[in-house]
Structures are given as structure tokens and as C-alpha cells.
């Protein structure tokens, strides 16, 4: 996470240190419909060989990015 710390902060509006304190906090930045899809995909992750999911991000400064 620290490797991508700058990108994480720009995209999700939280620092890498904040994510260490609350690892699931980045999910709060996803719109509700995307958040549920992400949670479902993450629940399947232990049994999956790969993981890919496009999602939008509602940045705290306003606006939504992504597909």
C-alpha cells in the first residue's frame, strides 16, 4: 500500500497510514452499488486465481471517477 501511497491518496482521498488504521476504509469511497459488488468479489478472493473488477470512486473532494 505504501508503494502506491500517492495514488491511493489522490484516488480514494485517504492516506496509506489511514488505510493501515482502517483497512476497509477505501470501500467507503465507492458508490453503494459498486461497494456491494466489490465486497462480493473480495469475499470470493480466497478461492480465486485472479481478481479484476472495475469500479467508480466518489472522491471526498467531489465528483466520481472510473467506469
DSSP file (Angstrom, degrees, kcal/mol; ACC not computed):
  #  RESIDUE AA STRUCTURE BP1 BP2  ACC     N-H-->O    O-->H-N    N-H-->O    O-->H-N    TCO  KAPPA ALPHA  PHI   PSI    X-CA   Y-CA   Z-CA
    1    1 A X              0   0    0      0, 0.0     3,-0.4     0, 0.0     7,-0.2   0.000 360.0 360.0 360.0 -37.6    0.0    0.0    0.0
    2    2 A X    >   +     0   0    0      1,-0.2     3,-1.3     2,-0.2     4,-0.3   0.823 360.0  62.8 -67.9 -28.3    2.8    2.4    0.8
    3    3 A X  T 3  S+     0   0    0      1,-0.3     3,-0.2     2,-0.1    -1,-0.2   0.882 114.9  32.6 -60.0 -37.9    4.3    1.8   -2.7
    4    4 A X  T 3> S+     0   0    0     -3,-0.4     4,-3.0     1,-0.2    -1,-0.3   0.113  84.2 124.5-103.3  19.4    1.1    3.3   -4.2
    5    5 A X  H <> S+     0   0    0     -3,-1.3     4,-2.4     1,-0.2     5,-0.2   0.861  72.9  48.2 -53.5 -44.7    0.5    5.7   -1.3
    6    6 A X  H  > S+     0   0    0     -4,-0.3     4,-2.2    -3,-0.2    -1,-0.2   0.922 115.0  44.8 -63.7 -43.2    0.4    8.9   -3.5
    7    7 A X  H  > S+     0   0    0     -3,-0.2     4,-2.7     2,-0.2     5,-0.3   0.892 111.8  53.2 -66.9 -39.9   -2.0    7.3   -6.0
    8    8 A X  H  X>S+     0   0    0     -4,-3.0     4,-2.9    -7,-0.2     6,-0.6   0.923 110.5  47.2 -61.1 -44.6   -4.2    5.9   -3.2
    9    9 A X  H  X5S+     0   0    0     -4,-2.4     4,-1.4    -5,-0.2    -1,-0.2   0.914 114.6  45.8 -65.5 -42.5   -4.5    9.3   -1.6
   10   10 A X  H  <5S+     0   0    0     -4,-2.2    -2,-0.2    -5,-0.2    -1,-0.2   0.905 121.1  38.2 -66.7 -40.1   -5.3   11.0   -4.9
   11   11 A X  H  <5S+     0   0    0     -4,-2.7    -2,-0.2    -5,-0.2    -3,-0.2   0.937 131.3  22.7 -78.4 -48.3   -7.9    8.4   -5.9
   12   12 A X  H  <5S-     0   0    0     -4,-2.9    48,-0.2    -5,-0.3    -3,-0.2   0.587  95.2-124.9-100.8 -11.9   -9.6    7.5   -2.6
   13   13 A X  S  <<S+     0   0    0     -4,-1.4     2,-0.3    -5,-0.6    -4,-0.2   0.692  77.0 101.1  76.4  18.1   -8.9   10.6   -0.6
   14   14 A X  S    S-     0   0    0     -6,-0.6    -1,-0.3    12,-0.0    -2,-0.2  -0.967  70.1-118.3-131.7 150.8   -7.2    8.7    2.3
   15   15 A X     >  -     0   0    0     -2,-0.3     4,-1.9     1,-0.1     5,-0.2  -0.401  26.4-113.0 -83.0 163.2   -3.6    8.3    3.2
   16   16 A X  H  > S+     0   0    0      1,-0.2     4,-1.7     2,-0.2     5,-0.1   0.865 119.9  55.6 -61.1 -36.4   -1.8    5.0    3.3
   17   17 A X  H  > S+     0   0    0      1,-0.2     4,-1.7     2,-0.2    -1,-0.2   0.900 105.6  50.9 -64.2 -40.4   -1.4    5.5    7.1
   18   18 A X  H  > S+     0   0    0      1,-0.2     4,-1.9     2,-0.2    -1,-0.2   0.881 108.5  52.4 -63.7 -36.9   -5.2    5.9    7.4
   19   19 A X  H  < S+     0   0    0     -4,-1.9    -1,-0.2     1,-0.2    -2,-0.2   0.831 105.0  54.9 -69.6 -30.9   -5.7    2.7    5.5
   20   20 A X  H  < S+     0   0    0     -4,-1.7     3,-0.4     1,-0.2    -1,-0.2   0.892 110.9  45.6 -66.1 -37.7   -3.4    0.8    7.8
   21   21 A X  H  < S+     0   0    0     -4,-1.7    -2,-0.2     1,-0.3     2,-0.2   0.830 134.1  16.8 -72.6 -32.7   -5.5    2.0   10.8
   22   22 A X  S >< S-     0   0    0     -4,-1.9     3,-2.4    -5,-0.1     4,-0.3  -0.674  72.4-174.5-141.1  80.8   -8.8    1.1    9.0
   23   23 A X  G >  S+     0   0    0     -3,-0.4     3,-0.5     1,-0.3     4,-0.1   0.749  83.2  49.7 -54.9 -31.0   -8.0   -1.3    6.1
   24   24 A X  G >  S+     0   0    0      1,-0.2     3,-1.6     2,-0.1     4,-0.4   0.435  80.5  99.6 -87.9   2.4  -11.6   -1.3    4.7
   25   25 A X  G X   +     0   0    0     -3,-2.4     3,-1.6     1,-0.3     4,-0.4   0.802  69.3  67.7 -61.0 -30.3  -12.0    2.4    4.7
   26   26 A X  G X  S+     0   0    0     -3,-0.5     3,-1.5    -4,-0.3    -1,-0.3   0.795  88.4  67.8 -61.7 -25.9  -11.2    2.7    1.0
   27   27 A X  G X  S+     0   0    0     -3,-1.6     3,-1.6     1,-0.3    -1,-0.3   0.796  86.6  68.3 -63.6 -26.7  -14.5    0.9    0.3
   28   28 A X  G <  S+     0   0    0     -3,-1.6    -1,-0.3    -4,-0.4    -2,-0.2   0.745  91.0  62.5 -63.2 -22.0  -16.3    4.0    1.7
   29   29 A X  G <  S+     0   0    0     -3,-1.5    29,-4.1    -4,-0.4     2,-0.3   0.581  87.4  89.2 -80.6  -9.4  -15.1    5.9   -1.4
   30   30 A X  S <  S-     0   0    0     -3,-1.6    27,-0.2    -4,-0.2     5,-0.1  -0.687  89.1-107.0 -88.8 140.1  -17.1    3.6   -3.7
   31   31 A X    >>  -     0   0    0     -2,-0.3     4,-2.7    25,-0.2     3,-0.5  -0.314  41.8-102.4 -57.6 151.4  -20.7    4.3   -4.7
   32   32 A X  H 3> S+     0   0    0      1,-0.3     4,-2.0     2,-0.2     5,-0.2   0.843 120.3  49.6 -49.9 -46.3  -23.1    1.9   -2.9
   33   33 A X  H 3> S+     0   0    0      1,-0.2     4,-1.5     2,-0.2    -1,-0.3   0.905 115.4  43.6 -63.5 -41.4  -23.7   -0.3   -5.9
   34   34 A X  H <> S+     0   0    0     -3,-0.5     4,-2.6     1,-0.2    -1,-0.2   0.857 109.2  58.7 -70.2 -35.1  -20.0   -0.7   -6.7
   35   35 A X  H  X S+     0   0    0     -4,-2.7     4,-2.6     1,-0.2    -2,-0.2   0.911 106.4  47.1 -61.7 -43.4  -19.2   -1.2   -3.0
   36   36 A X  H  X S+     0   0    0     -4,-2.0     4,-2.2     2,-0.2    -1,-0.2   0.893 112.1  49.8 -67.4 -39.3  -21.5   -4.2   -2.8
   37   37 A X  H  X S+     0   0    0     -4,-1.5     4,-2.2     2,-0.2    -2,-0.2   0.899 112.4  48.8 -63.8 -39.6  -20.0   -5.7   -6.0
   38   38 A X  H  X S+     0   0    0     -4,-2.6     4,-2.9     2,-0.2     5,-0.2   0.922 109.9  50.4 -66.9 -44.4  -16.5   -5.2   -4.5
   39   39 A X  H  X S+     0   0    0     -4,-2.6     4,-2.0     1,-0.2    -1,-0.2   0.918 111.7  48.6 -59.8 -42.4  -17.4   -6.8   -1.2
   40   40 A X  H  X S+     0   0    0     -4,-2.2     4,-1.2     2,-0.2    -1,-0.2   0.915 113.0  47.5 -63.2 -42.8  -18.9   -9.8   -3.0
   41   41 A X  H  X S+     0   0    0     -4,-2.2     4,-0.7     1,-0.2     3,-0.3   0.901 111.3  50.7 -65.8 -40.8  -15.7  -10.1   -5.2
   42   42 A X  H >< S+     0   0    0     -4,-2.9     3,-0.6     1,-0.2     4,-0.4   0.851 105.0  57.4 -66.1 -33.8  -13.4   -9.7   -2.2
   43   43 A X  H 3< S+     0   0    0     -4,-2.0     3,-0.3     1,-0.2    -1,-0.2   0.830 109.4  45.7 -65.3 -30.7  -15.3  -12.5   -0.4
   44   44 A X  H >X S+     0   0    0     -4,-1.2     3,-1.5    -3,-0.3     4,-0.6   0.589  88.3  94.6 -84.7 -11.0  -14.6  -14.8   -3.3
   45   45 A X  G X< S+     0   0    0     -4,-0.7     3,-1.4    -3,-0.6    -1,-0.2   0.833  73.3  60.9 -55.1 -41.8  -10.9  -13.8   -3.5
   46   46 A X  G 34 S+     0   0    0     -4,-0.4    -1,-0.3    -3,-0.3    -2,-0.1   0.813 113.0  39.3 -59.0 -26.6   -9.5  -16.6   -1.3
   47   47 A X  G <4 S+     0   0    0     -3,-1.5    -1,-0.3    -4,-0.1     2,-0.3   0.436 101.4  94.3 -98.7  -0.9  -10.8  -19.2   -3.8
   48   48 A X    <<  -     0   0    0     -3,-1.4     3,-0.1    -4,-0.6    -3,-0.0  -0.641  59.5-154.5 -96.9 148.9  -10.0  -17.2   -6.9
   49   49 A X  S    S+     0   0    0     -2,-0.3     2,-0.3     1,-0.1    -1,-0.1   0.784  84.4  15.0 -84.3 -31.2   -6.9  -17.4   -9.0
   50   50 A X        -     0   0    0      2,-0.0     2,-0.4     0, 0.0    -1,-0.1  -0.883  65.1-149.7-138.1 168.4   -7.2  -13.9  -10.3
   51   51 A X        +     0   0    0     -2,-0.3     2,-0.3    -3,-0.1    -9,-0.0  -0.966  22.5 155.2-145.7 124.8   -9.1  -10.7   -9.4
   52   52 A X        +     0   0    0     -2,-0.4     2,-0.3     2,-0.0    -2,-0.0  -0.947   5.9 155.8-149.2 129.0  -10.3   -7.9  -11.7
   53   53 A X        -     0   0    0     -2,-0.3     2,-0.3     2,-0.0   -15,-0.0  -0.895  29.0-143.8-155.3 121.7  -13.2   -5.6  -11.1
   54   54 A X        +     0   0    0     -2,-0.3     2,-0.3    13,-0.1    -2,-0.0  -0.672  31.5 166.3 -83.6 141.5  -13.8   -2.1  -12.5
   55   55 A X        -     0   0    0     -2,-0.3    12,-0.5   -18,-0.0     2,-0.2  -0.983  32.3-116.2-151.2 160.6  -15.4    0.3  -10.1
   56   56 A X  E     -A   66   0A   0     -2,-0.3     2,-0.4    10,-0.2   -25,-0.2  -0.564  21.9-144.7 -92.9 162.2  -16.1    4.0   -9.7
   57   57 A X  E     -A   65   0A   0      8,-2.6     8,-2.5    -2,-0.2     2,-0.9  -0.994   3.6-153.2-131.1 126.3  -14.7    6.2   -6.9
   58   58 A X  E     -A   64   0A   0    -29,-4.1     6,-0.2    -2,-0.4     2,-0.1  -0.853  25.9-146.6 -95.7 101.3  -16.6    9.1   -5.2
   59   59 A X    >   -     0   0    0      4,-1.3     3,-2.5    -2,-0.9   -46,-0.1  -0.413  15.3-124.9 -73.0 141.7  -13.8   11.3   -4.1
   60   60 A X  T 3  S+     0   0    0      1,-0.3    -1,-0.1   -48,-0.2     3,-0.1   0.774 111.3  60.1 -56.9 -26.3  -14.3   13.3   -0.9
   61   61 A X  T 3  S-     0   0    0      1,-0.2    -1,-0.3     2,-0.1     2,-0.1   0.545 124.3 -91.3 -79.1  -5.3  -13.5   16.5   -2.7
   62   62 A X  S <  S+     0   0    0     -3,-2.5    -1,-0.2     1,-0.3    -3,-0.2  -0.136  81.5  67.6 111.7 152.4  -16.5   15.8   -5.0
   63   63 A X        -     0   0    0     -3,-0.1    -4,-1.3    -5,-0.1     2,-0.4  -0.021  65.8-102.6  89.8 164.7  -17.0   14.1   -8.3
   64   64 A X  E     -A   58   0A   0     -6,-0.2     2,-0.3     2,-0.1    -6,-0.2  -0.988  29.0-168.2-129.0 137.5  -16.9   10.5   -9.4
   65   65 A X  E     +A   57   0A   0     -8,-2.5    -8,-2.6    -2,-0.4     2,-0.2  -0.885  43.8  39.9-122.2 154.6  -14.1    8.8  -11.4
   66   66 A X  E      A   56   0A   0     -2,-0.3   -10,-0.2   -10,-0.2    -2,-0.1  -0.656 360.0 360.0 111.7-165.4  -13.9    5.4  -13.1
   67   67 A X              0   0    0    -12,-0.5   -11,-0.2    -2,-0.2    -1,-0.2   0.386 360.0 360.0-111.0 360.0  -16.2    3.3  -15.2
